[in-house]
Amino acid sequence: MDYVQHVPFELVVNDAYQFEKPIDATPFVPKSDEKDAFEEIMNIQMAGLAKRMEHTKAQSLLIGVSGGLDSTLALLLAAKTF
């Protein structure tokens, strides 16, 4: 494998080390006003979808729905956009 370079290193474990700030386990989840944050995210996605549809001059939108969360949210977003 000529295209892979292995760089050896040794990890020194320091049990006394403290991060400057605590690490957030869920950095992208709103900490307050979840509904407002969700509405803002939906509005951004709807504007992006509408702009893409306009840019491509698409007359319709086809969404495959598997029943999972992602496709369900995509369907709700598309329905709310138009």
NORKA-V257197 format. One record per pair of residues at least 24 apart in sequence whose C-alpha atoms are under 7 Angstrom apart, sorted by the first residue. I is the first residue (numbers start at 1). J is the second residue. Records with the same first field share a line. If there is no record, write none. Layout:
# NORKA-V257197
I=J / J
This chain:
# NORKA-V257197
46=77 / 81
50=81
